[in-house]
Amino acid sequence: MRPLPALCAVALLGACAAPATTPSGPDLGPDVGHGMTTVQVSATYRERILLPPGHTLIVRIEDVSLADAPARVMAEHREPLDGRAPPYTTTLGLPSAQIDPRHTYAARAEIRDEADRLRFTTDTRHAVLTHSAPATADIVMVATP
């Protein structure tokens, strides 16, 4: 067998192979393999201030399906800001098997100071992953009193 036709035959067979079946797709966000779904979040605030070191950004993906119950945290990312300016971007991963397409998920972000006091927070719902929501969220946080 000549090398070039053999290589083409292998490539053709690989292209025809059935894709791995994981619960991803337009309703569940991009699947990054090994059963993980990712959500990309960008968080910022409107105030023209630079926070001093000691502040921490916390980004969560929550299951907000139940109206009379607290949201269940599905994924969380904490990151010291170290005096960096917004916007802050992060990618959260969560097991695809834990995502129920019948549920509603939301991304939220907050910034806490060195004494763990809330300085900025999300004040609107940013739906992600299910019910035709994207796997991204652009969050504009508001200052807390």
C-alpha positions, 0 to 999 in steps of 0.5 A: 500500500502506498503511504499517501492513499493509506494516510487519506484512508485513515483520515477519512475513517477518523472523520466518519467516526461517531463523536463522543456523546456528552451532554453539551451543545447549544443548551449546555455550553461548550464541552471541553472534554472529559465531561466538563462544560465551561462558562466564560465570565467577564466582570466589571464595574462602572466606577472609575476607581482602582481598588487597592490590593487586598480585594478578591473577585468571586465568580459563581455559577448557581442553580437558581431553579427553585424560587423559595430556596437559596441558589445552589453553587455549581462552580466558584472561582476566587481570585485576588485582584492585586490592584488590577483594573477591570474588566476581570475575565475568568472561565469556570468549569463544571461537570456536564453530568451535573447540569440539568437542562430543565433547570435554570443557571445564572452567573454572578460576581462580587468583589470583597475587600480584605475584611470580607466586606462586600464592595461590588455585586451583581444586581441582575440575573445573567442566565447561562447554559440552559433554555437557549442561554449562552455559555458566557456572561458579561456582568456589570457589578454595582457598588454596595453602600 
